[in-house]
Amino acid sequence: MSETKGVLLPAYVLADESGSMSPYLSELSAGLTSLCEGLRAEPMVAAKLRLAVLGFSDDVQVRLAVADMRSEGSLPQMQIRGLTSYKAVFEDLLQRIPSDVQWLRSEGYKVHRPVVFLLSDGQPTDGRSWRNPHAALTDKAQTPTAPNIIACGIGDARADTMLEVATRPEFAFVAKAGTDLGQAIAEFFHSLTASLVASGHALNSATPQLVVNRPDQFTMAIDEV
């Protein structure tokens, strides 16, 4: 049997590209740049991660395919378009994640449970239709590669929706009332980078674990009443 190359954590960033995000395109781009540069600055951590960046609106578009940031030179470019289809997100991940995990295994790696970081500035425009693919994606009996999902809401995104999306209550966050959306986006990417770096370090320890940091100016969605 061939020797295992190592154990990887696939991390997916799902960024809202709907029309309401138009005023904040520069903050989205700056946040993604800081994320990629932050991982490149930590090559020992980046070696344990594979990063994908996906933009969602009416559909899902790949802005960065699953990549090793030690050797990836390009930066994700977001495009503002369309509405906010959560159904498109979870139908895409339901196909994408098992396929990516299978590919990484074929490359000789073992794979930790994937993690998804979702940033949305509004309520889904497709009603309740996203709940079935979300349920299928997060059911480990149906989808053995079911990811951990961290959901961060800003703007018009509601706490109860983030709680439904996140796979654990402590993985659901919403920006505090009155928080500038551009600042909230910056804080999301700052905490995302810190979470991935801390998780990467933890993967090298005797007790591998996923580390999730709450963004500044956000509160746990479960705290909202």
C-alpha positions as CSV (number, residue, x, y, z in Angstrom):
1,M,0.0,0.0,0.0
2,S,1.3,3.4,-0.9
3,E,2.3,5.8,1.9
4,T,-0.1,8.5,2.8
5,K,1.2,12.0,1.8
6,G,-0.6,13.6,4.8
7,V,-4.0,14.7,6.1
8,L,-5.7,17.8,4.6
9,L,-8.5,20.1,5.7
10,P,-10.5,21.3,2.6
11,A,-11.9,24.8,3.3
12,Y,-14.6,26.4,1.2
13,V,-15.4,30.2,1.3
14,L,-18.9,30.9,0.0
15,A,-19.2,34.7,-0.7
16,D,-22.5,36.4,-1.5
17,E,-22.2,38.1,-4.9
18,S,-25.8,39.3,-5.2
19,G,-26.6,42.8,-6.3
20,S,-26.9,44.2,-2.8
21,M,-23.2,43.5,-2.3
22,S,-22.3,45.9,-5.1
23,P,-21.2,48.7,-2.8
24,Y,-18.8,46.4,-1.0
25,L,-17.0,44.7,-3.9
26,S,-13.7,46.4,-3.0
27,E,-14.0,45.1,0.6
28,L,-14.7,41.6,-0.7
29,S,-11.7,41.7,-2.9
30,A,-9.5,43.1,-0.2
31,G,-10.7,40.4,2.3
32,L,-9.9,37.6,-0.2
33,T,-6.5,39.1,-0.9
34,S,-5.7,39.2,2.8
35,L,-6.9,35.6,3.3
36,C,-4.7,34.3,0.5
37,E,-1.7,36.3,1.6
38,G,-2.2,35.3,5.2
39,L,-2.1,31.6,4.3
40,R,0.9,32.1,2.0
41,A,2.7,33.7,5.0
42,E,2.1,30.5,7.0
43,P,3.5,27.7,4.7
44,M,3.4,25.1,7.4
45,V,-0.2,25.8,7.9
46,A,-1.0,26.1,4.2
47,A,0.5,22.7,3.7
48,K,-2.4,21.2,5.8
49,L,-5.2,23.1,4.0
50,R,-6.8,23.2,0.6
51,L,-8.7,26.4,-0.1
52,A,-11.6,27.0,-2.5
53,V,-13.5,30.3,-3.1
54,L,-17.0,30.2,-4.5
55,G,-19.2,33.1,-5.4
56,F,-23.0,32.7,-5.2
57,S,-26.0,34.5,-6.4
58,D,-28.5,32.9,-8.9
59,D,-25.9,30.1,-9.2
60,V,-22.4,29.2,-7.9
61,Q,-19.3,30.3,-9.7
62,V,-15.8,29.0,-8.9
63,R,-13.4,31.9,-8.1
64,L,-10.7,29.6,-6.9
65,A,-10.7,25.8,-7.3
66,V,-9.4,23.7,-4.4
67,A,-5.8,25.0,-4.2
68,D,-2.6,24.7,-2.3
69,M,-1.9,28.3,-1.4
70,R,1.9,27.7,-1.2
71,S,1.9,27.3,-5.0
72,E,-1.2,29.2,-6.0
73,G,-0.3,32.6,-7.5
74,S,-3.7,33.9,-8.6
75,L,-6.2,35.8,-6.5
76,P,-10.0,35.2,-6.6
77,Q,-11.9,37.8,-8.5
78,M,-15.5,38.3,-7.4
79,Q,-18.4,39.5,-9.7
80,I,-21.6,41.1,-8.5
81,R,-24.7,39.7,-10.1
82,G,-28.2,38.4,-9.5
83,L,-30.2,37.4,-6.5
84,T,-29.4,35.2,-3.4
85,S,-30.1,31.5,-4.1
86,Y,-29.2,29.3,-1.1
87,K,-30.6,26.3,-3.0
88,A,-27.9,26.8,-5.6
89,V,-25.2,26.9,-2.8
90,F,-26.2,23.6,-1.2
91,E,-27.0,21.7,-4.4
92,D,-23.5,22.7,-5.6
93,L,-21.7,21.7,-2.4
94,L,-23.7,18.4,-2.4
95,Q,-21.9,17.5,-5.6
96,R,-18.6,19.4,-5.2
97,I,-17.4,18.3,-1.8
98,P,-17.7,14.5,-2.2
99,S,-16.0,14.9,-5.6
100,D,-13.2,17.1,-4.2
101,V,-12.6,14.7,-1.3
102,Q,-12.4,11.7,-3.7
103,W,-9.9,13.6,-5.8
104,L,-7.7,14.4,-2.8
105,R,-7.8,10.8,-1.7
106,S,-6.8,9.7,-5.1
107,E,-3.8,12.0,-4.8
108,G,-2.7,10.1,-1.7
109,Y,-4.1,12.2,1.1
110,K,-6.3,11.5,4.0
111,V,-9.0,14.1,4.5
112,H,-10.4,15.8,7.5
113,R,-14.1,16.7,7.5
114,P,-14.4,19.8,5.2
115,V,-15.4,23.2,6.5
116,V,-17.5,25.8,4.8
117,F,-17.5,29.5,5.7
118,L,-20.6,31.2,4.3
119,L,-21.0,35.0,4.2
120,S,-24.4,36.4,3.2
121,D,-25.8,39.9,3.4
122,G,-29.5,39.0,3.0
123,Q,-32.2,36.5,3.2
124,P,-32.4,33.7,0.5
125,T,-34.6,34.8,-2.4
126,D,-35.6,31.2,-3.1
127,G,-37.9,30.8,-0.1
128,R,-37.6,27.4,1.6
129,S,-36.4,25.4,-1.4
130,W,-32.8,25.3,0.0
131,R,-33.7,23.3,3.0
132,N,-33.8,19.9,1.3
133,P,-30.3,20.1,-0.3
134,H,-29.0,21.5,2.9
135,A,-30.4,18.6,4.9
136,A,-28.9,16.1,2.4
137,L,-25.5,17.9,2.5
138,T,-25.3,17.9,6.3
139,D,-26.6,14.4,6.9
140,K,-23.6,12.2,7.5
141,A,-25.5,9.1,6.8
142,Q,-26.4,10.3,3.4
143,T,-23.3,12.4,2.7
144,P,-20.3,10.9,4.6
145,T,-18.2,13.9,3.7
146,A,-20.8,16.3,5.2
147,P,-19.0,19.5,6.1
148,N,-19.0,21.7,9.1
149,I,-20.7,25.0,8.1
150,I,-20.0,28.3,9.7
151,A,-22.6,30.9,8.7
152,C,-22.0,34.7,9.0
153,G,-24.8,37.1,8.3
154,I,-24.5,40.8,7.7
155,G,-27.0,43.5,6.5
156,D,-30.5,42.0,6.1
157,A,-29.4,38.4,6.9
158,R,-31.4,37.1,9.9
159,A,-30.1,35.3,12.9
160,D,-32.6,32.5,12.7
161,T,-31.5,31.8,9.1
162,M,-27.9,31.7,10.0
163,L,-28.8,29.2,12.8
164,E,-30.5,27.0,10.2
165,V,-27.5,27.1,7.9
166,A,-24.8,26.5,10.4
167,T,-24.2,22.9,11.5
168,R,-23.8,23.9,15.2
169,P,-25.4,26.9,17.0
170,E,-22.0,28.2,18.0
171,F,-21.1,28.3,14.3
172,A,-23.7,30.9,13.5
173,F,-22.9,34.7,13.7
174,V,-24.6,37.9,12.8
175,A,-23.1,41.4,12.6
176,K,-24.1,43.6,15.5
177,A,-26.8,46.2,14.7
178,G,-25.4,49.4,13.2
179,T,-22.1,47.8,12.1
180,D,-20.8,49.2,8.8
181,L,-21.1,46.4,6.2
182,G,-17.7,47.1,4.7
183,Q,-16.2,46.8,8.2
184,A,-18.2,43.6,8.8
185,I,-16.8,42.0,5.7
186,A,-13.2,42.9,6.7
187,E,-13.8,41.4,10.1
188,F,-15.3,38.2,8.6
189,F,-12.1,37.7,6.5
190,H,-9.8,38.5,9.4
191,S,-11.5,35.9,11.6
192,L,-11.6,33.4,8.8
193,T,-7.9,33.7,8.3
194,A,-7.3,33.4,12.0
195,S,-9.6,30.4,12.2
196,L,-7.8,28.6,9.3
197,V,-4.3,29.4,10.7
198,A,-5.3,28.1,14.2
199,S,-7.0,25.0,12.7
200,G,-3.9,24.3,10.6
201,H,-1.7,24.5,13.7
202,A,-4.2,22.2,15.6
203,L,-3.9,19.6,12.8
204,N,-0.3,19.2,13.6
205,S,-1.1,18.5,17.3
206,A,-2.0,15.2,19.0
207,T,-5.6,16.4,19.1
208,P,-6.6,17.8,15.7
209,Q,-9.6,20.1,15.9
210,L,-11.5,22.8,14.0
211,V,-10.9,26.3,15.5
212,V,-13.6,28.9,14.8
213,N,-13.1,32.5,15.9
214,R,-16.0,34.9,16.3
215,P,-15.5,37.9,14.1
216,D,-15.2,41.3,15.8
217,Q,-18.5,43.3,15.7
218,F,-20.4,40.0,15.4
219,T,-22.4,38.2,17.9
220,M,-23.4,34.5,18.1
221,A,-26.7,34.2,16.3
222,I,-28.1,32.2,19.2
223,D,-27.7,35.3,21.4
224,E,-30.2,37.2,19.3
225,V,-33.8,37.5,20.6
